[in-house]
Amino acid sequence: MSKSQLMAHFAEKANLPKKQMIEIWEMIVNTAYEEAKKGEITLPGLGKLVKKNRAARQGRNPATGATIQIPAKTVVKFRVAKAAKDSILG
């Protein structure tokens, strides 16, 4: 489902204009981004966005087999809620 289709679906269900639904969606997404920058945000029934530090590690170049050093970095992870897993997987 594309963003346009999703927004049209939400707008129809909420009995709102599509443009207003897009504004609400952008507000939700931007809030999630801002809160994730601080550490984490829980999206009830869906999951949790978590900012995580990944340690430096050894890696291997698959083409040459040479060992390389992968530097430490910060990544964003999404942990799916149990309710979402149960609903999707049955």
C-alpha positions as CSV (number, residue, x, y, z in Angstrom):
1,M,0.0,0.0,0.0
2,S,1.5,3.4,-1.0
3,K,1.4,6.4,1.2
4,S,-1.3,8.0,-0.9
5,Q,-3.5,4.9,-0.7
6,L,-2.9,4.7,3.1
7,M,-3.8,8.3,3.6
8,A,-6.9,7.9,1.5
9,H,-7.9,4.9,3.6
10,F,-7.3,6.7,6.9
11,A,-9.2,9.8,5.7
12,E,-12.2,7.7,4.7
13,K,-12.2,5.8,8.0
14,A,-11.8,9.0,10.0
15,N,-14.3,11.0,7.8
16,L,-11.6,13.7,7.3
17,P,-10.3,15.4,4.1
18,K,-7.2,13.6,2.7
19,K,-5.1,16.8,3.0
20,Q,-5.9,17.0,6.8
21,M,-5.1,13.3,7.2
22,I,-1.7,13.9,5.6
23,E,-0.9,16.7,8.0
24,I,-1.8,14.5,10.9
25,W,0.4,11.7,9.6
26,E,3.3,14.1,9.1
27,M,2.9,15.3,12.7
28,I,3.0,11.8,14.0
29,V,6.0,10.8,11.9
30,N,7.9,14.0,12.9
31,T,7.1,13.5,16.6
32,A,8.4,9.9,16.3
33,Y,11.7,11.1,14.7
34,E,12.2,13.8,17.4
35,E,11.6,11.4,20.3
36,A,13.7,8.7,18.7
37,K,16.6,11.2,18.5
38,K,16.4,11.4,22.3
39,G,16.5,7.6,22.8
40,E,13.3,5.8,22.1
41,I,9.5,6.1,21.4
42,T,6.8,3.5,21.7
43,L,4.1,3.4,19.1
44,P,1.4,1.5,21.0
45,G,0.2,-1.7,19.3
46,L,2.9,-1.3,16.6
47,G,6.3,-1.3,18.2
48,K,9.2,0.8,19.4
49,L,11.8,3.0,17.6
50,V,15.1,2.7,19.5
51,K,18.4,4.6,19.0
52,K,21.2,2.2,19.7
53,N,25.1,2.5,19.8
54,R,26.8,-0.3,17.9
55,A,30.4,-1.1,18.9
56,A,33.3,-1.3,16.5
57,R,33.9,-4.7,15.2
58,Q,36.0,-6.8,12.8
59,G,34.4,-7.6,9.4
60,R,35.5,-9.4,6.2
61,N,35.5,-8.2,2.6
62,P,33.5,-10.9,0.8
63,A,35.4,-10.4,-2.5
64,T,38.9,-10.6,-1.2
65,G,38.5,-12.2,2.2
66,A,40.6,-9.4,3.8
67,T,39.8,-8.5,7.4
68,I,38.5,-4.9,7.8
69,Q,37.7,-2.8,10.8
70,I,34.1,-1.5,11.0
71,P,33.9,1.6,13.1
72,A,31.4,2.2,15.9
73,K,28.2,3.9,14.9
74,T,24.7,4.8,16.1
75,V,21.8,3.0,14.4
76,V,18.0,3.1,14.6
77,K,16.2,-0.2,15.3
78,F,12.5,-1.0,15.3
79,R,11.2,-3.6,17.7
80,V,7.8,-5.0,16.7
81,A,5.2,-5.2,19.5
82,K,4.0,-8.6,20.6
83,A,0.4,-7.5,19.7
84,A,1.5,-6.7,16.1
85,K,3.4,-10.0,15.8
86,D,0.4,-12.0,17.1
87,S,-2.0,-10.1,14.8
88,I,0.1,-10.6,11.7
89,L,1.4,-14.1,12.3
90,G,-1.7,-15.5,14.1
